[in-house]
Each structure stands twice: as structure tokens, then as C-alpha cells.
Amino acid sequence: MKKSLWIALACVVCLAGNAFAVDRKFGVGLIIGEPTGASAKLWGPKNTAFQFAVAVSFQDESALHLHGDFVYHKHDLFDVERGSLPLYYGAGLRIKFFDADELIGVRLPIGLNYLFEDDPFDAFIEVVPIIDLSPDTDFSINASIGARYYF
């Protein structure tokens, strides 16, 4: 499992550096909680973004956790003195790889994303209800904090 995690992480970092170094709309960093690992975010038009993670899940037993979400940011809910603090919400997919099995589920992330005013960093906290669809239907919740640096 460790080898798979490192290969997936290397792919995310290489693709990120090549595709989006000019825009500075692509960030990579860490996500800590359930799951824990590498996080990436690509900003799109009109307050939208794609979020990704290559991580380890420690829930029940260690497993490789991959997810991708499409999220929308609501910037006008919280007034902060510097930077901005949008609420984000959206939907995505999660795959967890155990020794011989995998779980496939739908993610519904809800979080807060602090965007620093003068620095290429962000910090976030999120809660994510998950509905697993395969091999069995099940419900779980992930919660994480993290930070990213934008190129």
C-alpha cells in the first residue's frame, strides 16, 4: 500500500506543476484528520474549484484514500478584516483501497476556506458526509483540516 500512495502522490505533484504553474490557481498541501495525506485544489471560473486528495484513511484499518470534489464557494457570508473566508460545498467521489477490496462512494463536502490576502496560501476545515455505494451501501463522515501553497 505504501508504494501505491507514493506513486499516486508523485503523479499529482508532477501534473500540478506542469499544468498550472503560470495561473497560480493551483495549490498543493496537506490534509490532516480522516483522511490524512496530500491535498490539491484547482480554482475554476465563477467561485468554483476542484479539490483532490491522495491520503491514508485510518478508519477501521489503514487504507489508501483517493477523492475528488467539485465545489462552489460563497464569499459573502463572513466578513473578515484581511483575506477572505468563503463557505464551500459540493459533491465528489471517494475510493478507498484495502488489501483486497475497495469502497466507492459519493462525497458531499462542506467547509470553510481561509484565503490569505497577500500570501499564496489557504487553510481549510471541512466535514464530509459520505455515502458508499459499492460493494455495500453505507454512510460515514470524514472531517479534516489542511493548508495549501499556490503556484
ChimeraX commands (.cxc) that place a marker at each C-alpha (Angstrom):
marker #1 position 0.00,0.00,0.00 radius 0.5
marker #1 position 2.81,2.48,0.77 radius 0.5
marker #1 position 4.21,2.13,-2.75 radius 0.5
marker #1 position 0.79,2.91,-4.30 radius 0.5
marker #1 position 0.43,6.01,-2.14 radius 0.5
marker #1 position 3.83,7.38,-3.17 radius 0.5
marker #1 position 3.17,6.71,-6.86 radius 0.5
marker #1 position -0.22,8.46,-6.72 radius 0.5
marker #1 position 1.26,11.42,-4.82 radius 0.5
marker #1 position 4.11,11.79,-7.34 radius 0.5
marker #1 position 1.60,11.81,-10.23 radius 0.5
marker #1 position -0.48,14.57,-8.60 radius 0.5
marker #1 position 2.57,16.76,-7.91 radius 0.5
marker #1 position 4.03,16.30,-11.42 radius 0.5
marker #1 position 0.77,17.03,-13.19 radius 0.5
marker #1 position 0.12,20.02,-10.97 radius 0.5
marker #1 position 3.47,21.65,-11.63 radius 0.5
marker #1 position 3.23,21.26,-15.40 radius 0.5
marker #1 position -0.34,22.30,-15.98 radius 0.5
marker #1 position -0.91,25.28,-13.71 radius 0.5
marker #1 position 2.36,26.96,-12.74 radius 0.5
marker #1 position 1.51,30.09,-14.77 radius 0.5
marker #1 position -2.01,30.74,-13.36 radius 0.5
marker #1 position -1.20,30.47,-9.67 radius 0.5
marker #1 position -4.65,28.97,-9.28 radius 0.5
marker #1 position -3.32,25.54,-8.34 radius 0.5
marker #1 position -2.33,24.69,-4.78 radius 0.5
marker #1 position -0.87,21.65,-3.06 radius 0.5
marker #1 position -0.58,20.93,0.62 radius 0.5
marker #1 position -1.61,18.66,3.46 radius 0.5
marker #1 position -4.91,17.40,4.77 radius 0.5
marker #1 position -4.99,16.09,8.35 radius 0.5
marker #1 position -7.77,14.12,10.01 radius 0.5
marker #1 position -9.80,11.45,8.30 radius 0.5
marker #1 position -8.15,11.12,5.79 radius 0.5
marker #1 position -4.53,12.31,6.22 radius 0.5
marker #1 position -2.26,12.98,3.23 radius 0.5
marker #1 position -1.67,15.27,0.26 radius 0.5
marker #1 position -4.29,17.79,-0.87 radius 0.5
marker #1 position -4.60,19.76,-4.11 radius 0.5
marker #1 position -7.00,22.42,-5.35 radius 0.5
marker #1 position -7.58,23.89,-8.81 radius 0.5
marker #1 position -9.66,27.07,-8.95 radius 0.5
marker #1 position -12.06,27.38,-11.86 radius 0.5
marker #1 position -14.36,30.15,-13.09 radius 0.5
marker #1 position -17.08,31.84,-11.01 radius 0.5
marker #1 position -16.09,30.68,-7.50 radius 0.5
marker #1 position -15.77,27.01,-8.45 radius 0.5
marker #1 position -12.90,24.63,-7.81 radius 0.5
marker #1 position -11.81,21.03,-7.99 radius 0.5
marker #1 position -10.31,19.52,-4.83 radius 0.5
marker #1 position -8.29,16.30,-4.72 radius 0.5
marker #1 position -6.54,14.18,-2.11 radius 0.5
marker #1 position -4.21,11.22,-2.06 radius 0.5
marker #1 position -4.25,10.12,1.53 radius 0.5
marker #1 position -4.36,7.34,4.10 radius 0.5
marker #1 position -7.57,6.51,5.92 radius 0.5
marker #1 position -7.17,5.19,9.44 radius 0.5
marker #1 position -10.87,4.45,9.92 radius 0.5
marker #1 position -11.26,0.76,10.86 radius 0.5
marker #1 position -7.98,-0.24,9.16 radius 0.5
marker #1 position -5.35,1.60,7.13 radius 0.5
marker #1 position -6.35,2.12,3.51 radius 0.5
marker #1 position -5.32,4.24,0.53 radius 0.5
marker #1 position -7.94,7.01,0.14 radius 0.5
marker #1 position -8.39,8.97,-3.11 radius 0.5
marker #1 position -11.03,11.63,-3.60 radius 0.5
marker #1 position -12.02,14.40,-5.97 radius 0.5
marker #1 position -14.71,17.03,-5.43 radius 0.5
marker #1 position -16.28,19.84,-7.43 radius 0.5
marker #1 position -17.08,22.70,-5.02 radius 0.5
marker #1 position -18.72,26.14,-5.12 radius 0.5
marker #1 position -17.54,28.99,-2.84 radius 0.5
marker #1 position -19.89,31.52,-1.24 radius 0.5
marker #1 position -17.65,34.53,-0.46 radius 0.5
marker #1 position -20.14,36.97,1.05 radius 0.5
marker #1 position -21.26,35.10,4.18 radius 0.5
marker #1 position -18.40,36.03,6.54 radius 0.5
marker #1 position -16.74,39.44,6.80 radius 0.5
marker #1 position -13.07,39.19,7.77 radius 0.5
marker #1 position -10.59,42.03,8.20 radius 0.5
marker #1 position -7.93,40.60,5.86 radius 0.5
marker #1 position -8.21,37.92,3.21 radius 0.5
marker #1 position -11.50,36.11,2.69 radius 0.5
marker #1 position -13.38,33.25,4.31 radius 0.5
marker #1 position -15.75,31.58,1.87 radius 0.5
marker #1 position -18.05,28.70,2.75 radius 0.5
marker #1 position -17.75,25.92,0.20 radius 0.5
marker #1 position -19.95,22.96,-0.63 radius 0.5
marker #1 position -20.21,20.45,-3.42 radius 0.5
marker #1 position -20.06,16.82,-4.45 radius 0.5
marker #1 position -17.43,14.31,-5.40 radius 0.5
marker #1 position -16.24,10.72,-5.38 radius 0.5
marker #1 position -14.11,8.69,-3.00 radius 0.5
marker #1 position -12.31,5.39,-3.48 radius 0.5
marker #1 position -10.69,3.54,-0.57 radius 0.5
marker #1 position -8.36,0.65,-1.33 radius 0.5
marker #1 position -7.97,-2.05,1.33 radius 0.5
marker #1 position -5.80,-5.15,0.89 radius 0.5
marker #1 position -8.20,-6.93,-1.49 radius 0.5
marker #1 position -11.27,-4.68,-1.52 radius 0.5
marker #1 position -12.25,-1.15,-2.43 radius 0.5
marker #1 position -15.04,1.14,-1.32 radius 0.5
marker #1 position -16.57,3.55,-3.83 radius 0.5
marker #1 position -18.71,6.37,-2.52 radius 0.5
marker #1 position -20.18,9.82,-3.06 radius 0.5
marker #1 position -18.78,12.73,-1.00 radius 0.5
marker #1 position -20.74,15.86,-0.02 radius 0.5
marker #1 position -18.10,18.28,1.36 radius 0.5
marker #1 position -18.99,21.36,3.39 radius 0.5
marker #1 position -16.21,23.59,4.67 radius 0.5
marker #1 position -14.59,26.94,5.33 radius 0.5
marker #1 position -11.59,28.05,3.28 radius 0.5
marker #1 position -9.49,30.98,4.56 radius 0.5
marker #1 position -7.67,32.69,1.67 radius 0.5
marker #1 position -4.73,34.82,2.78 radius 0.5
marker #1 position -4.76,38.34,1.32 radius 0.5
marker #1 position -1.10,38.84,0.36 radius 0.5
marker #1 position 0.31,35.32,0.52 radius 0.5
marker #1 position -0.20,32.32,-1.80 radius 0.5
marker #1 position -1.64,30.15,0.99 radius 0.5
marker #1 position -5.02,28.93,2.13 radius 0.5
marker #1 position -6.25,26.98,5.14 radius 0.5
marker #1 position -9.43,24.95,5.36 radius 0.5
marker #1 position -11.63,22.88,7.62 radius 0.5
marker #1 position -14.28,20.53,6.29 radius 0.5
marker #1 position -16.89,17.96,7.24 radius 0.5
marker #1 position -17.82,15.43,4.57 radius 0.5
marker #1 position -20.79,13.07,4.69 radius 0.5
marker #1 position -20.07,10.01,2.52 radius 0.5
marker #1 position -22.48,7.51,1.05 radius 0.5
marker #1 position -20.66,4.35,-0.01 radius 0.5
marker #1 position -22.28,2.65,-2.98 radius 0.5
marker #1 position -20.01,-0.33,-3.61 radius 0.5
marker #1 position -19.56,-3.07,-2.52 radius 0.5
marker #1 position -22.26,-2.24,0.06 radius 0.5
marker #1 position -24.34,0.83,0.81 radius 0.5
marker #1 position -23.11,2.55,3.97 radius 0.5
marker #1 position -22.90,6.05,5.50 radius 0.5
marker #1 position -19.86,7.65,7.14 radius 0.5
marker #1 position -18.44,11.09,7.88 radius 0.5
marker #1 position -14.93,12.43,7.30 radius 0.5
marker #1 position -13.55,15.58,8.94 radius 0.5
marker #1 position -10.25,17.29,8.17 radius 0.5
marker #1 position -8.19,20.45,8.40 radius 0.5
marker #1 position -5.47,21.45,5.99 radius 0.5
marker #1 position -3.43,24.07,4.17 radius 0.5
marker #1 position -2.14,24.56,0.64 radius 0.5
marker #1 position 0.51,26.64,-1.15 radius 0.5
marker #1 position -0.43,28.08,-4.56 radius 0.5
marker #1 position 1.94,28.11,-7.53 radius 0.5
marker link #1:1,2 radius 0.2
marker link #1:2,3 radius 0.2
marker link #1:3,4 radius 0.2
marker link #1:4,5 radius 0.2
marker link #1:5,6 radius 0.2
marker link #1:6,7 radius 0.2
marker link #1:7,8 radius 0.2
marker link #1:8,9 radius 0.2
marker link #1:9,10 radius 0.2
marker link #1:10,11 radius 0.2
marker link #1:11,12 radius 0.2
marker link #1:12,13 radius 0.2
marker link #1:13,14 radius 0.2
marker link #1:14,15 radius 0.2
marker link #1:15,16 radius 0.2
marker link #1:16,17 radius 0.2
marker link #1:17,18 radius 0.2
marker link #1:18,19 radius 0.2
marker link #1:19,20 radius 0.2
marker link #1:20,21 radius 0.2
marker link #1:21,22 radius 0.2
marker link #1:22,23 radius 0.2
marker link #1:23,24 radius 0.2
marker link #1:24,25 radius 0.2
marker link #1:25,26 radius 0.2
marker link #1:26,27 radius 0.2
marker link #1:27,28 radius 0.2
marker link #1:28,29 radius 0.2
marker link #1:29,30 radius 0.2
marker link #1:30,31 radius 0.2
marker link #1:31,32 radius 0.2
marker link #1:32,33 radius 0.2
marker link #1:33,34 radius 0.2
marker link #1:34,35 radius 0.2
marker link #1:35,36 radius 0.2
marker link #1:36,37 radius 0.2
marker link #1:37,38 radius 0.2
marker link #1:38,39 radius 0.2
marker link #1:39,40 radius 0.2
marker link #1:40,41 radius 0.2
marker link #1:41,42 radius 0.2
marker link #1:42,43 radius 0.2
marker link #1:43,44 radius 0.2
marker link #1:44,45 radius 0.2
marker link #1:45,46 radius 0.2
marker link #1:46,47 radius 0.2
marker link #1:47,48 radius 0.2
marker link #1:48,49 radius 0.2
marker link #1:49,50 radius 0.2
marker link #1:50,51 radius 0.2
marker link #1:51,52 radius 0.2
marker link #1:52,53 radius 0.2
marker link #1:53,54 radius 0.2
marker link #1:54,55 radius 0.2
marker link #1:55,56 radius 0.2
marker link #1:56,57 radius 0.2
marker link #1:57,58 radius 0.2
marker link #1:58,59 radius 0.2
marker link #1:59,60 radius 0.2
marker link #1:60,61 radius 0.2
marker link #1:61,62 radius 0.2
marker link #1:62,63 radius 0.2
marker link #1:63,64 radius 0.2
marker link #1:64,65 radius 0.2
marker link #1:65,66 radius 0.2
marker link #1:66,67 radius 0.2
marker link #1:67,68 radius 0.2
marker link #1:68,69 radius 0.2
marker link #1:69,70 radius 0.2
marker link #1:70,71 radius 0.2
marker link #1:71,72 radius 0.2
marker link #1:72,73 radius 0.2
marker link #1:73,74 radius 0.2
marker link #1:74,75 radius 0.2
marker link #1:75,76 radius 0.2
marker link #1:76,77 radius 0.2
marker link #1:77,78 radius 0.2
marker link #1:78,79 radius 0.2
marker link #1:79,80 radius 0.2
marker link #1:80,81 radius 0.2
marker link #1:81,82 radius 0.2
marker link #1:82,83 radius 0.2
marker link #1:83,84 radius 0.2
marker link #1:84,85 radius 0.2
marker link #1:85,86 radius 0.2
marker link #1:86,87 radius 0.2
marker link #1:87,88 radius 0.2
marker link #1:88,89 radius 0.2
marker link #1:89,90 radius 0.2
marker link #1:90,91 radius 0.2
marker link #1:91,92 radius 0.2
marker link #1:92,93 radius 0.2
marker link #1:93,94 radius 0.2
marker link #1:94,95 radius 0.2
marker link #1:95,96 radius 0.2
marker link #1:96,97 radius 0.2
marker link #1:97,98 radius 0.2
marker link #1:98,99 radius 0.2
marker link #1:99,100 radius 0.2
marker link #1:100,101 radius 0.2
marker link #1:101,102 radius 0.2
marker link #1:102,103 radius 0.2
marker link #1:103,104 radius 0.2
marker link #1:104,105 radius 0.2
marker link #1:105,106 radius 0.2
marker link #1:106,107 radius 0.2
marker link #1:107,108 radius 0.2
marker link #1:108,109 radius 0.2
marker link #1:109,110 radius 0.2
marker link #1:110,111 radius 0.2
marker link #1:111,112 radius 0.2
marker link #1:112,113 radius 0.2
marker link #1:113,114 radius 0.2
marker link #1:114,115 radius 0.2
marker link #1:115,116 radius 0.2
marker link #1:116,117 radius 0.2
marker link #1:117,118 radius 0.2
marker link #1:118,119 radius 0.2
marker link #1:119,120 radius 0.2
marker link #1:120,121 radius 0.2
marker link #1:121,122 radius 0.2
marker link #1:122,123 radius 0.2
marker link #1:123,124 radius 0.2
marker link #1:124,125 radius 0.2
marker link #1:125,126 radius 0.2
marker link #1:126,127 radius 0.2
marker link #1:127,128 radius 0.2
marker link #1:128,129 radius 0.2
marker link #1:129,130 radius 0.2
marker link #1:130,131 radius 0.2
marker link #1:131,132 radius 0.2
marker link #1:132,133 radius 0.2
marker link #1:133,134 radius 0.2
marker link #1:134,135 radius 0.2
marker link #1:135,136 radius 0.2
marker link #1:136,137 radius 0.2
marker link #1:137,138 radius 0.2
marker link #1:138,139 radius 0.2
marker link #1:139,140 radius 0.2
marker link #1:140,141 radius 0.2
marker link #1:141,142 radius 0.2
marker link #1:142,143 radius 0.2
marker link #1:143,144 radius 0.2
marker link #1:144,145 radius 0.2
marker link #1:145,146 radius 0.2
marker link #1:146,147 radius 0.2
marker link #1:147,148 radius 0.2
marker link #1:148,149 radius 0.2
marker link #1:149,150 radius 0.2
marker link #1:150,151 radius 0.2
view
